[in-house]
Amino acid sequence: MLGYAFTEREKILIDLVKKIGEEYIQPRALEWDEREAYDPLPIKALADADLFGLIVPEEYGGLGWGVKEMCLAVEWLSYFCAGVSTTYAASFLGAYPIILFGNKAQKERYLPLIAKGRYLCAFALTEPQAGSDAFAIKTSAKLQGDYYVLNGVKQWITNGGIADIYIVIALTDPTKGSRGASAFIVEKDDPGFVVGKKEKKLGLRASLTTDLIFNDCKVPKDRLIGKEGTGFLVALKTLDYARCGAGAQALGIAQAALEISLRHAKRRIQFGQPVYNFQAVSHTFAEMIMRLESARALVYQVASSIDSGAKDFSGASAMAKCYATDQAMWITERAIQMMGGYGYMRDYPVQKLFRDAKCLQIYEGTNEIQKNIIARELAKFYK
Ligand SMILES: Cc1cc2nc3c(=O)[nH]c(=O)nc-3n(C[C@H](O)[C@H](O)[C@H](O)COP(=O)(O)OP(=O)(O)OC[C@H]3O[C@@H](n4cnc5c(N)ncnc54)[C@H](O)[C@@H]3O)c2cc1C
């Protein structure tokens, strides 16, 4: 509802994503959700439109754009299907470590393929015993001659089975605690690497989530990202960049929920008039739009400040993620309520938006963990 002063390039990007959404996603999103099916069609359309190159520097064949543009693309993809936007955004989560910390050879080898959409990426930190407590990972990487040998299991990894490369955080020296992990680029055909079971999920069902199993998996030593011991630094910095993307997913989902339920409320006649005429209903919509626009303003502001070179933005990106995803949960729940039984039926899309929104409060760090980050940064800011 608020007018945003988008740049020309932002407007072109939004229009392009909407066109892809209308043509390749909207007609099939409910069917993918029902069948829990990943469909490569929209991913190919995004690749053909060069949208996997969005954040890849121009010298490596990308567009060299920023977090703000990444957010706009993810927001409008999520408007059509957050399962598809999860596949897309998780690939950036896997690309960021190479963009931010990769050496020249790694960038030359991988980034042009990522930019063209020929290599889909994944980011693997979580393990069965290490969720919020990422430092509790056990996957190990031991240097043997020219290879690191990886052993362990990663859990709930987005794009498992469809990614071409996986950024894997593994312990190179378990005695060194937070400085004992390193980040590796694992290719899908590396010996000893197997994709495990596909999870059945509440939402985001067009996106694949699997285990990854490393059984004496041999990775050439030149696939170490940065130096040994910097794995958690790579992971945390990557998440700082990517978290605005989760906030942007929330915006797209909430926008769709608001529009669908509002249209319904204006047409649904009860007691001889549209239910929108009842103040209990219209005030709920007023609350929805206030929450959505404040979340949008926060996500855009944080993304822009990262792009303009802000140095320390962990707290800000945590705020954008936590606030926007909490609003999306609230808005999608209210959207169902405003539609009554129609909102609850699987023939209508609002229940999908509600289920999709739930995951955003959990992945890329739960919202409780985001509040821990915000509180920590706040205490540093006001000494
Ligand atoms: C669909 C999906 C896709 C995912 N994709 C990926 C991926 O691509 N790559 C990847 O590495 N991981 C991925 N994850 C994992 C995700 O990042 C973790 O689920 C998340 O970090 C939380 O960990 P957990 O689920 O083990 O919850 P737990 O850590 O067990 O937390 C349980 C509860 O305790 C709370 N809690 C825990 N510790 C604290 C604390 N210190 N303070 C306050 N509250 C606390 C949590 O907030 C939560 O409410 C994915 C998860 C899902 C559901």
The ligand as an SDF file (V2000), in Angstrom:
LIG
                    3D

 53 58  0  0  0  0  0  0  0  0999 V2000
   12.5940  -26.8670    6.2460 C   0  0  0  0  0  0  0  0  0  0  0  0
   13.9380  -26.6800    6.8830 C   0  0  0  0  0  0  0  0  0  0  0  0
   15.0250  -26.4150    6.0730 C   0  0  0  0  0  0  0  0  0  0  0  0
   16.3060  -26.2600    6.6390 C   0  0  0  0  0  0  0  0  0  0  0  0
   17.3790  -26.0430    5.8140 N   0  0  0  0  0  0  0  0  0  0  0  0
   18.6260  -26.0120    6.3580 C   0  0  0  0  0  0  0  0  0  0  0  0
   19.7830  -25.8720    5.5100 C   0  0  0  0  0  0  0  0  0  0  0  0
   19.6760  -25.7240    4.2880 O   0  0  0  0  0  0  0  0  0  0  0  0
   21.0090  -25.9140    6.0920 N   0  0  0  0  0  0  0  0  0  0  0  0
   21.1820  -26.0650    7.4270 C   0  0  0  0  0  0  0  0  0  0  0  0
   22.3200  -26.1110    7.8800 O   0  0  0  0  0  0  0  0  0  0  0  0
   20.1010  -26.1860    8.2580 N   0  0  0  0  0  0  0  0  0  0  0  0
   18.8410  -26.1560    7.7540 C   0  0  0  0  0  0  0  0  0  0  0  0
   17.7430  -26.2770    8.5720 N   0  0  0  0  0  0  0  0  0  0  0  0
   17.9400  -26.4300   10.0120 C   0  0  0  0  0  0  0  0  0  0  0  0
   17.5560  -25.1810   10.8040 C   0  0  0  0  0  0  0  0  0  0  0  0
   18.5100  -24.1780   10.6160 O   0  0  0  0  0  0  0  0  0  0  0  0
   17.3960  -25.6120   12.2700 C   0  0  0  0  0  0  0  0  0  0  0  0
   16.1880  -26.3530   12.3210 O   0  0  0  0  0  0  0  0  0  0  0  0
   17.3510  -24.4310   13.2280 C   0  0  0  0  0  0  0  0  0  0  0  0
   18.6120  -23.8000   13.3240 O   0  0  0  0  0  0  0  0  0  0  0  0
   16.9080  -24.8300   14.6390 C   0  0  0  0  0  0  0  0  0  0  0  0
   17.5380  -25.9680   15.1060 O   0  0  0  0  0  0  0  0  0  0  0  0
   16.6540  -27.1880   15.6790 P   0  0  0  0  0  0  0  0  0  0  0  0
   15.5600  -27.4130   14.7100 O   0  0  0  0  0  0  0  0  0  0  0  0
   17.5630  -28.2980   15.9950 O   0  0  0  0  0  0  0  0  0  0  0  0
   15.9790  -26.6140   17.0090 O   0  0  0  0  0  0  0  0  0  0  0  0
   16.6190  -26.6280   18.4740 P   0  0  0  0  0  0  0  0  0  0  0  0
   17.9440  -25.9720   18.4340 O   0  0  0  0  0  0  0  0  0  0  0  0
   16.5390  -28.0020   19.0390 O   0  0  0  0  0  0  0  0  0  0  0  0
   15.6280  -25.6720   19.2590 O   0  0  0  0  0  0  0  0  0  0  0  0
   14.4070  -26.1130   19.8930 C   0  0  0  0  0  0  0  0  0  0  0  0
   13.7760  -24.9080   20.5700 C   0  0  0  0  0  0  0  0  0  0  0  0
   14.6620  -24.4120   21.6030 O   0  0  0  0  0  0  0  0  0  0  0  0
   14.9450  -23.0370   21.3700 C   0  0  0  0  0  0  0  0  0  0  0  0
   16.3300  -22.7320   21.7760 N   0  0  0  0  0  0  0  0  0  0  0  0
   17.4350  -23.4950   21.5410 C   0  0  0  0  0  0  0  0  0  0  0  0
   18.5250  -22.8990   22.0500 N   0  0  0  0  0  0  0  0  0  0  0  0
   18.1050  -21.7230   22.5640 C   0  0  0  0  0  0  0  0  0  0  0  0
   18.7610  -20.6470   23.2220 C   0  0  0  0  0  0  0  0  0  0  0  0
   20.0860  -20.6210   23.4290 N   0  0  0  0  0  0  0  0  0  0  0  0
   18.0140  -19.5920   23.6250 N   0  0  0  0  0  0  0  0  0  0  0  0
   16.6610  -19.5780   23.4190 C   0  0  0  0  0  0  0  0  0  0  0  0
   15.9840  -20.5710   22.8200 N   0  0  0  0  0  0  0  0  0  0  0  0
   16.6970  -21.6120   22.4150 C   0  0  0  0  0  0  0  0  0  0  0  0
   14.7410  -22.8460   19.8690 C   0  0  0  0  0  0  0  0  0  0  0  0
   14.5010  -21.4820   19.5600 O   0  0  0  0  0  0  0  0  0  0  0  0
   13.5400  -23.7460   19.6110 C   0  0  0  0  0  0  0  0  0  0  0  0
   12.3670  -23.0780   19.9440 O   0  0  0  0  0  0  0  0  0  0  0  0
   16.4660  -26.3800    8.0380 C   0  0  0  0  0  0  0  0  0  0  0  0
   15.3530  -26.6110    8.8490 C   0  0  0  0  0  0  0  0  0  0  0  0
   14.1010  -26.7520    8.2940 C   0  0  0  0  0  0  0  0  0  0  0  0
   12.9320  -26.9860    9.1970 C   0  0  0  0  0  0  0  0  0  0  0  0
  1  2  1  0
  2  3  1  0
  2 52  2  0
  3  4  2  0
  4  5  1  0
  4 50  1  0
  5  6  2  0
  6  7  1  0
  6 13  1  0
  7  8  2  0
  7  9  1  0
  9 10  1  0
 10 11  2  0
 10 12  1  0
 12 13  2  0
 13 14  1  0
 14 15  1  0
 14 50  1  0
 15 16  1  0
 16 17  1  0
 16 18  1  0
 18 19  1  0
 18 20  1  0
 20 21  1  0
 20 22  1  0
 22 23  1  0
 23 24  1  0
 24 25  2  0
 24 26  1  0
 24 27  1  0
 27 28  1  0
 28 29  2  0
 28 30  1  0
 28 31  1  0
 31 32  1  0
 32 33  1  0
 33 34  1  0
 33 48  1  0
 34 35  1  0
 35 36  1  0
 35 46  1  0
 36 37  1  0
 36 45  1  0
 37 38  2  0
 38 39  1  0
 39 40  1  0
 39 45  2  0
 40 41  1  0
 40 42  2  0
 42 43  1  0
 43 44  2  0
 44 45  1  0
 46 47  1  0
 46 48  1  0
 48 49  1  0
 50 51  2  0
 51 52  1  0
 52 53  1  0
M  END
$$$$
